[in-house]
Amino acid sequence: MFTEAWTRLYGGPDAAPFEGYEPFAARAALYRRVCAELGLPPAVALLGSRLDRPDAESARYYELEADFFHRHGLASEFLEPSDLAAEGEGELRYRLLHRYFAVDDWRDLG
């Protein structure tokens, strides 16, 4: 998505001064491969907290990646830690999580 926009701004791949990296595409490919290797459905939850973002009232930061994953064959959604606790015992909706936090930071937040 980002590299594509950059390349278009410069009039094509030959005119762009350098090639960018697509982190969402790389992650999507990684998670599809991991799910296939583990025999899991192609799905990943993005686990984070709005409190970690300066725009704390919006989950847009996380939703952009979840939307990208959907368009590239992965079920995905942003979850707060309280969403995991609400699922209770039994089968989880997502067996694979992408963690958007450092444990020590969350301990500091309570």
N, CA, C and O of each residue as an XYZ file, in Angstrom:
440
protein
N       0.834     -1.177      0.000
C       0.000      0.000      0.000
C       0.887      1.252      0.000
O       0.685      2.140     -0.828
N       1.851      1.338      0.901
C       2.696      2.525      0.992
C       3.666      2.600     -0.187
O       3.851      3.664     -0.779
N       4.279      1.470     -0.524
C       5.209      1.442     -1.645
C       4.483      1.757     -2.940
O       5.013      2.458     -3.802
N       3.277      1.242     -3.075
C       2.494      1.493     -4.283
C       2.228      2.987     -4.459
O       2.383      3.518     -5.559
N       1.833      3.661     -3.394
C       1.581      5.104     -3.465
C       2.873      5.854     -3.789
O       2.873      6.760     -4.623
N       3.954      5.487     -3.146
C       5.260      6.117     -3.374
C       5.671      5.962     -4.835
O       6.106      6.923     -5.471
N       5.533      4.757     -5.357
C       5.922      4.476     -6.734
C       5.082      5.285     -7.714
O       5.605      5.819     -8.692
N       3.778      5.377     -7.453
C       2.901      6.166     -8.328
C       3.284      7.644     -8.322
O       3.243      8.303     -9.360
N       3.651      8.155     -7.166
C       4.055      9.564     -7.073
C       5.242      9.874     -7.980
O       5.340     10.972     -8.529
N       6.129      8.918     -8.133
C       7.317      9.123     -8.957
C       7.142      8.647    -10.393
O       8.095      8.683    -11.171
N       5.956      8.207    -10.754
C       5.701      7.832    -12.143
C       6.093      6.418    -12.511
O       6.274      6.127    -13.694
N       6.231      5.537    -11.552
C       6.519      4.136    -11.849
C       7.760      3.635    -11.137
O       8.538      4.424    -10.600
N       7.947      2.311    -11.133
C       9.058      1.717    -10.385
C      10.439      2.137    -10.890
O      11.387      2.192    -10.106
N      10.567      2.433    -12.178
C      11.876      2.818    -12.712
C      12.263      4.240    -12.326
O      13.449      4.567    -12.286
N      11.272      5.093    -12.040
C      11.549      6.493    -11.718
C      11.723      6.738    -10.215
O      12.326      7.736     -9.820
N      11.206      5.848     -9.384
C      11.297      6.039     -7.928
C      12.756      5.917     -7.482
O      13.473      5.039     -7.962
N      13.205      6.785     -6.571
C      14.613      6.761     -6.153
C      15.012      5.508     -5.371
O      16.187      5.144     -5.343
N      14.053      4.858     -4.746
C      14.334      3.596     -4.062
C      13.034      2.826     -3.896
O      11.944      3.376     -4.057
N      13.165      1.553     -3.575
C      12.004      0.684     -3.396
C      11.691      0.577     -1.914
O      12.582      0.357     -1.095
N      10.434      0.731     -1.582
C      10.018      0.656     -0.183
C       9.633     -0.750      0.231
O       9.544     -1.662     -0.590
N       9.413     -0.896      1.492
C       9.054     -2.166      2.109
C       7.579     -2.122      2.472
O       7.090     -1.098      2.950
N       6.874     -3.203      2.256
C       5.449     -3.290      2.572
C       5.253     -4.136      3.832
O       5.119     -5.354      3.721
N       5.233     -3.536      5.023
C       5.140     -4.329      6.251
C       3.849     -5.134      6.366
O       3.878     -6.265      6.850
N       2.717     -4.579      5.933
C       1.462     -5.330      6.041
C       1.507     -6.570      5.153
O       1.076     -7.645      5.568
N       2.026     -6.426      3.938
C       2.104     -7.568      3.019
C       3.037     -8.643      3.574
O       2.738     -9.834      3.488
N       4.160     -8.223      4.140
C       5.103     -9.189      4.717
C       4.467     -9.929      5.889
O       4.617    -11.145      6.014
N       3.763     -9.201      6.741
C       3.099     -9.853      7.881
C       1.999    -10.791      7.412
O       1.866    -11.898      7.935
N       1.210    -10.365      6.434
C       0.129    -11.220      5.929
C       0.702    -12.526      5.384
O       0.175    -13.602      5.666
N       1.774    -12.436      4.608
C       2.406    -13.642      4.063
C       2.931    -14.535      5.187
O       2.770    -15.754      5.140
N       3.555    -13.933      6.190
C       4.060    -14.695      7.334
C       2.923    -15.423      8.045
O       3.033    -16.616      8.329
N       1.840    -14.720      8.333
C       0.742    -15.337      9.082
C       0.014    -16.397      8.266
O      -0.427    -17.399      8.829
N      -0.124    -16.205      6.955
C      -0.714    -17.260      6.121
C       0.160    -18.512      6.172
O      -0.351    -19.626      6.289
N       1.476    -18.326      6.085
C       2.411    -19.457      6.124
C       2.369    -20.162      7.481
O       2.322    -21.391      7.532
N       2.385    -19.412      8.567
C       2.343    -20.004      9.910
C       1.040    -20.776     10.109
O       1.051    -21.895     10.622
N      -0.073    -20.183      9.707
C      -1.367    -20.871      9.850
C      -1.375    -22.179      9.064
O      -1.847    -23.200      9.563
N      -0.857    -22.153      7.843
C      -0.810    -23.369      7.027
C       0.074    -24.429      7.689
O      -0.301    -25.599      7.751
N       1.239    -24.022      8.180
C       2.160    -24.973      8.819
C       1.574    -25.589     10.081
O       1.831    -26.755     10.380
N       0.788    -24.816     10.822
C       0.201    -25.309     12.074
C      -1.180    -25.930     11.886
O      -1.778    -26.414     12.847
N      -1.684    -25.917     10.663
C      -3.007    -26.471     10.400
C      -4.134    -25.640     10.989
O      -5.180    -26.177     11.354
N      -3.924    -24.338     11.084
C      -4.931    -23.426     11.638
C      -5.671    -22.722     10.515
O      -5.142    -22.585      9.412
N      -6.892    -22.274     10.787
C      -7.562    -21.445      9.785
C      -6.771    -20.147      9.597
O      -6.131    -19.681     10.540
N      -6.804    -19.559      8.407
C      -6.052    -18.325      8.162
C      -6.679    -17.143      8.893
O      -7.551    -16.458      8.360
N      -6.225    -16.919     10.108
C      -6.814    -15.869     10.949
C      -5.794    -15.404     11.981
O      -5.038    -16.204     12.532
N      -5.785    -14.103     12.232
C      -4.894    -13.533     13.245
C      -5.584    -12.342     13.900
O      -6.163    -11.491     13.225
N      -5.510    -12.300     15.217
C      -6.040    -11.152     15.959
C      -4.899    -10.181     16.219
O      -3.766    -10.589     16.473
N      -5.210     -8.904     16.152
C      -4.244     -7.855     16.470
C      -4.537     -7.405     17.887
O      -5.526     -6.713     18.130
N      -3.695     -7.790     18.814
C      -3.919     -7.513     20.229
C      -3.154     -6.268     20.643
O      -1.925     -6.227     20.586
N      -3.896     -5.260     21.057
C      -3.271     -4.011     21.462
C      -4.206     -3.230     22.360
O      -5.208     -3.752     22.849
N      -3.866     -1.988     22.567
C      -4.697     -1.123     23.399
C      -4.721      0.274     22.819
O      -3.695      0.814     22.403
N      -5.896      0.842     22.800
C      -6.016      2.228     22.347
C      -5.202      3.163     23.247
O      -4.778      4.232     22.807
N      -4.986      2.769     24.487
C      -4.221      3.601     25.423
C      -2.768      3.784     24.982
O      -2.102      4.725     25.411
N      -2.280      2.885     24.128
C      -0.909      2.982     23.631
C      -0.748      4.023     22.530
O       0.374      4.376     22.168
N      -1.847      4.510     22.003
C      -1.814      5.424     20.861
C      -2.139      6.847     21.301
O      -2.939      7.042     22.216
N      -1.529      7.844     20.660
C      -1.861      9.233     21.011
C      -3.309      9.588     20.674
O      -3.909     10.440     21.329
N      -3.865      8.939     19.659
C      -5.264      9.148     19.275
C      -6.121      8.057     19.924
O      -6.793      7.298     19.225
N      -6.100      7.979     21.233
C      -6.634      6.852     22.001
C      -8.112      6.562     21.766
O      -8.571      5.459     22.062
N      -8.850      7.504     21.251
C     -10.279      7.259     21.045
C     -10.553      6.460     19.782
O     -11.687      6.037     19.555
N      -9.548      6.251     18.965
C      -9.732      5.569     17.697
C      -8.875      4.309     17.633
O      -7.741      4.291     18.111
N      -9.427      3.268     17.044
C      -8.664      2.045     16.799
C      -8.216      1.998     15.341
O      -7.793      0.947     14.860
N      -8.305      3.118     14.635
C      -7.997      3.164     13.202
C      -6.600      2.626     12.885
O      -6.411      1.944     11.877
N      -5.644      2.925     13.724
C      -4.270      2.452     13.523
C      -4.257      0.932     13.335
O      -3.599      0.424     12.427
N      -4.966      0.226     14.173
C      -5.009     -1.234     14.118
C      -5.941     -1.729     13.015
O      -5.663     -2.736     12.363
N      -7.037     -1.022     12.812
C      -8.030     -1.448     11.828
C      -7.494     -1.403     10.402
O      -7.926     -2.191      9.560
N      -6.562     -0.499     10.116
C      -5.943     -0.465      8.785
C      -5.268     -1.792      8.465
O      -5.407     -2.320      7.361
N      -4.542     -2.322      9.430
C      -3.868     -3.600      9.200
C      -4.877     -4.741      9.123
O      -4.742     -5.619      8.270
N      -5.875     -4.748      9.986
C      -6.902     -5.794      9.933
C      -7.610     -5.776      8.580
O      -7.868     -6.835      8.009
N      -7.926     -4.596      8.062
C      -8.566     -4.485      6.746
C      -7.655     -5.032      5.648
O      -8.118     -5.732      4.748
N      -6.371     -4.717      5.722
C      -5.414     -5.237      4.742
C      -5.400     -6.761      4.791
O      -5.443     -7.420      3.753
N      -5.341     -7.315      5.990
C      -5.333     -8.772      6.136
C      -6.590     -9.396      5.528
O      -6.505    -10.414      4.842
N      -7.745     -8.795      5.775
C      -8.997     -9.303      5.197
C      -8.897     -9.365      3.677
O      -9.278    -10.362      3.063
N      -8.386     -8.305      3.081
C      -8.284     -8.252      1.618
C      -7.262     -9.250      1.073
O      -7.236     -9.522     -0.127
N      -6.428     -9.791      1.947
C      -5.390    -10.721      1.512
C      -5.543    -12.111      2.144
O      -4.559    -12.810      2.385
N      -6.779    -12.487      2.401
C      -7.080    -13.862      2.762
C      -6.958    -14.263      4.219
O      -6.926    -15.454      4.527
N      -6.890    -13.296      5.120
C      -6.811    -13.617      6.551
C      -7.991    -12.999      7.295
O      -8.264    -11.808      7.151
N      -8.678    -13.796      8.076
C      -9.657    -13.219      8.998
C      -8.854    -12.477     10.055
O      -7.842    -12.987     10.535
N      -9.293    -11.283     10.420
C      -8.521    -10.497     11.372
C      -9.389     -9.424     12.001
O     -10.322     -8.914     11.381
N      -9.069     -9.091     13.234
C      -9.704     -7.955     13.892
C      -8.816     -7.484     15.033
O      -7.968     -8.224     15.533
N      -9.029     -6.249     15.427
C      -8.310     -5.663     16.549
C      -9.035     -6.035     17.832
O     -10.255     -5.902     17.923
N      -8.285     -6.501     18.824
C      -8.851     -6.849     20.125
C      -8.079     -6.148     21.235
O      -6.855     -6.027     21.184
N      -8.809     -5.696     22.222
C      -8.219     -5.181     23.456
C      -8.065     -6.382     24.404
O      -8.750     -7.388     24.217
N      -7.200     -6.305     25.400
C      -7.056     -7.419     26.345
C      -8.381     -7.819     26.993
O      -8.622     -9.001     27.237
N      -9.230     -6.847     27.269
C     -10.525     -7.159     27.885
C     -11.397     -8.000     26.960
O     -12.247     -8.753     27.436
N     -11.202     -7.886     25.637
C     -11.953     -8.711     24.689
C     -11.569    -10.177     24.832
O     -12.420    -11.058     24.707
N     -10.298    -10.440     25.092
C      -9.861    -11.825     25.287
C     -10.446    -12.397     26.564
O     -10.888    -13.545     26.592
N     -10.450    -11.602     27.614
C     -11.007    -12.058     28.887
C     -12.498    -12.336     28.754
O     -13.014    -13.243     29.407
N     -13.192    -11.578     27.927
C     -14.636    -11.745     27.750
C     -14.980    -13.051     27.046
O     -16.103    -13.539     27.167
N     -14.027    -13.624     26.311
C     -14.303    -14.875     25.610
C     -14.444    -16.042     26.574
O     -15.116    -17.024     26.260
N     -13.828    -15.950     27.732
C     -13.970    -16.997     28.736
C     -13.286    -18.292     28.342
O     -12.354    -18.311     27.538
N     -13.771    -19.363     28.925
C     -13.211    -20.689     28.687
C     -13.667    -21.221     27.337
O     -14.658    -20.755     26.775
N     -12.938    -22.193     26.828
C     -13.355    -22.855     25.603
C     -12.548    -22.424     24.392
O     -11.438    -21.907     24.516
N     -13.117    -22.643     23.233
C     -12.441    -22.369     21.964
C     -12.325    -20.872     21.707
O     -13.314    -20.143     21.793
N     -11.136    -20.424     21.397
C     -10.905    -19.018     21.084
C     -11.235    -18.738     19.618
O     -11.099    -19.614     18.763
N     -11.663    -17.530     19.343
C     -11.926    -17.138     17.953
C     -10.641    -17.122     17.140
O     -10.647    -17.466     15.958
N      -9.542    -16.725     17.766
C      -8.251    -16.633     17.087
C      -7.222    -17.438     17.862
O      -7.079    -17.285     19.075
N      -6.512    -18.290     17.152
C      -5.455    -19.077     17.783
C      -4.096    -18.404     17.626
O      -3.124    -18.789     18.275
N      -4.037    -17.393     16.758
C      -2.794    -16.687     16.489
C      -3.009    -15.201     16.764
O      -3.986    -14.609     16.305
N      -2.084    -14.604     17.521
C      -2.187    -13.185     17.883
C      -0.935    -12.441     17.440
O       0.178    -12.962     17.514
N      -1.141    -11.219     16.981
C      -0.022    -10.299     16.769
C      -0.062     -9.324     17.928
O      -1.025     -8.573     18.081
N       0.963     -9.332     18.733
C       1.001     -8.517     19.947
C       1.557     -7.130     19.628
O       2.685     -6.996     19.154
N       0.758     -6.114     19.891
C       1.150     -4.719     19.673
C       1.489     -4.047     20.993
O       1.012     -2.943     21.256
N       2.281     -4.668     21.808
C       2.617     -4.063     23.093
C       3.837     -4.747     23.689
O       4.221     -5.843     23.282
N       4.426     -4.080     24.649
C       5.478     -4.672     25.469
C       4.861     -4.940     26.841
O       4.206     -4.068     27.410
N       5.066     -6.122     27.361
C       4.441     -6.530     28.618
C       4.727     -5.522     29.731
O       3.823     -5.163     30.486
N       5.957     -5.071     29.838
C       6.300     -4.107     30.897
C       5.520     -2.805     30.763
O       5.132     -2.207     31.766
N       5.289     -2.363     29.529
C       4.499     -1.140     29.329
C       3.083     -1.321     29.854
O       2.526     -0.417     30.475
N       2.502     -2.491     29.604
C       1.131     -2.724     30.062
C       1.072     -2.856     31.573
O       0.092     -2.444     32.194
N       2.097     -3.418     32.164
C       2.126     -3.478     33.633
C       2.085     -2.063     34.203
O       1.399     -1.805     35.192
N       2.818     -1.153     33.576
C       2.829      0.242     34.028
C       1.457      0.897     33.889
O       1.097      1.767     34.683
N       0.690      0.476     32.873
C      -0.652      1.031     32.669
C      -1.675      0.434     33.630
O      -2.760      0.986     33.806
N      -1.333     -0.687     34.247
C      -2.235     -1.337     35.196
C      -3.028     -2.384     34.521
O      -3.848     -3.045     35.159
